[in-house]
Amino acid sequence: NPIPEDSVPSTVVAVINVRDKDSGENGEVSCRMDGNLPFRLETSSENTYKLIIASALDRENVSAYNITITATDRGRPALRSRRELVLEVSDVNDN
């Protein structure tokens, strides 16, 4: 579903669940978001992250965001997985 451009910062737009079937440090996973986007990624609980609006959105400037999230475990060597989310911004009448 598109995100309305008038959504306030701190609005949760996605909940991301990560899992690694390994035990110990090999099973501990952290996530990060690539790029400089108006969103932030926060830990919600073990293996769960929230994607949150960090600053105002303006559909006239950017109508969709390609957000790449990288999950990395603490194993040696560390294993990584990347996923891309496409978030569309819906127009709100500016008049």
C-alpha positions as a LaTeX table, in Angstrom:
\begin{tabular}{lrrr}
\hline
Residue & $x$ (\AA) & $y$ (\AA) & $z$ (\AA) \\
\hline
Asn1 & 0.00 & 0.00 & 0.00 \\
Pro2 & 1.27 & 3.49 & $-0.79$ \\
Ile3 & 2.32 & 5.76 & 2.05 \\
Pro4 & 0.46 & 9.11 & 2.10 \\
Glu5 & 2.89 & 12.00 & 1.67 \\
Asp6 & 1.40 & 13.71 & 4.74 \\
Ser7 & 2.34 & 10.81 & 7.06 \\
Val8 & 4.03 & 12.18 & 10.15 \\
Pro9 & 7.59 & 11.30 & 11.13 \\
Ser10 & 7.67 & 8.33 & 13.55 \\
Thr11 & 4.98 & 6.49 & 11.54 \\
Val12 & 5.81 & 2.79 & 11.20 \\
Val13 & 5.56 & 1.73 & 7.55 \\
Ala14 & 6.88 & $-1.84$ & 7.77 \\
Val15 & 7.80 & $-4.50$ & 10.29 \\
Ile16 & 10.70 & $-6.71$ & 9.26 \\
Asn17 & 11.37 & $-10.10$ & 10.82 \\
Val18 & 14.81 & $-11.69$ & 10.37 \\
Arg19 & 15.93 & $-15.14$ & 11.39 \\
Asp20 & 19.04 & $-17.27$ & 11.25 \\
Lys21 & 18.73 & $-20.94$ & 12.14 \\
Asp22 & 22.31 & $-21.09$ & 13.45 \\
Ser23 & 23.02 & $-21.03$ & 17.18 \\
Gly24 & 25.26 & $-18.74$ & 19.22 \\
Glu25 & 26.91 & $-15.77$ & 17.53 \\
Asn26 & 26.30 & $-17.33$ & 14.11 \\
Gly27 & 22.57 & $-16.93$ & 14.74 \\
Glu28 & 22.70 & $-13.32$ & 15.94 \\
Val29 & 21.59 & $-11.00$ & 13.15 \\
Ser30 & 21.69 & $-7.22$ & 12.78 \\
Cys31 & 20.05 & $-5.15$ & 10.05 \\
Arg32 & 20.93 & $-1.87$ & 8.44 \\
Met33 & 19.39 & 0.26 & 5.75 \\
Asp34 & 21.51 & 1.41 & 2.83 \\
Gly35 & 21.48 & 4.99 & 1.59 \\
Asn36 & 20.41 & 8.36 & 2.88 \\
Leu37 & 16.62 & 8.11 & 2.95 \\
Pro38 & 13.86 & 9.75 & 5.01 \\
Phe39 & 13.42 & 6.51 & 6.96 \\
Arg40 & 15.16 & 4.83 & 9.86 \\
Leu41 & 15.38 & 1.24 & 10.97 \\
Glu42 & 14.83 & 0.51 & 14.67 \\
Thr43 & 15.04 & $-2.70$ & 16.63 \\
Ser44 & 11.58 & $-3.62$ & 17.87 \\
Ser45 & 12.31 & $-6.90$ & 19.63 \\
Glu46 & 14.65 & $-9.82$ & 19.09 \\
Asn47 & 14.88 & $-10.41$ & 15.33 \\
Thr48 & 12.24 & $-7.78$ & 14.55 \\
Tyr49 & 12.83 & $-4.30$ & 13.14 \\
Lys50 & 10.53 & $-1.39$ & 12.38 \\
Leu51 & 10.93 & 0.82 & 9.31 \\
Ile52 & 9.89 & 4.29 & 10.43 \\
Ile53 & 9.43 & 7.60 & 8.63 \\
Ala54 & 12.24 & 9.85 & 9.87 \\
Ser55 & 11.41 & 13.08 & 8.00 \\
Ala56 & 8.70 & 14.60 & 5.83 \\
Leu57 & 7.83 & 12.97 & 2.52 \\
Asp58 & 7.03 & 14.96 & $-0.63$ \\
Arg59 & 5.56 & 13.01 & $-3.53$ \\
Glu60 & 6.27 & 15.84 & $-5.94$ \\
Asn61 & 10.01 & 15.32 & $-5.30$ \\
Val62 & 10.10 & 11.52 & $-4.86$ \\
Ser63 & 7.15 & 9.28 & $-5.76$ \\
Ala64 & 8.74 & 5.98 & $-4.67$ \\
Tyr65 & 11.67 & 4.81 & $-2.58$ \\
Asn66 & 13.80 & 1.75 & $-3.22$ \\
Ile67 & 14.99 & 0.73 & 0.23 \\
Thr68 & 17.71 & $-1.89$ & 0.56 \\
Ile69 & 18.00 & $-3.64$ & 3.90 \\
Thr70 & 21.02 & $-5.78$ & 4.67 \\
Ala71 & 20.93 & $-8.47$ & 7.38 \\
Thr72 & 24.33 & $-9.65$ & 8.66 \\
Asp73 & 25.04 & $-12.42$ & 11.14 \\
Arg74 & 27.93 & $-12.46$ & 13.61 \\
Gly75 & 29.49 & $-15.63$ & 12.24 \\
Arg76 & 33.00 & $-15.92$ & 10.86 \\
Pro77 & 32.89 & $-15.33$ & 8.01 \\
Ala78 & 29.79 & $-13.16$ & 8.37 \\
Leu79 & 26.93 & $-14.02$ & 6.06 \\
Arg80 & 24.75 & $-11.32$ & 4.53 \\
Ser81 & 21.40 & $-11.17$ & 2.85 \\
Arg82 & 19.86 & $-8.16$ & 1.11 \\
Arg83 & 16.27 & $-7.39$ & 0.29 \\
Glu84 & 14.79 & $-4.42$ & $-1.49$ \\
Leu85 & 11.50 & $-2.83$ & $-0.54$ \\
Val86 & 9.71 & $-0.45$ & $-2.87$ \\
Leu87 & 7.59 & 2.08 & $-1.02$ \\
Glu88 & 5.33 & 4.26 & $-3.10$ \\
Val89 & 4.23 & 7.66 & $-1.85$ \\
Ser90 & 0.65 & 8.65 & $-2.53$ \\
Asp91 & $-0.35$ & 12.19 & $-3.37$ \\
Val92 & $-2.33$ & 14.28 & $-0.91$ \\
Asn93 & $-4.07$ & 17.37 & $-2.18$ \\
Asp94 & $-1.70$ & 20.24 & $-1.38$ \\
Asn95 & $-4.33$ & 22.95 & $-1.90$ \\
\hline
\end{tabular}
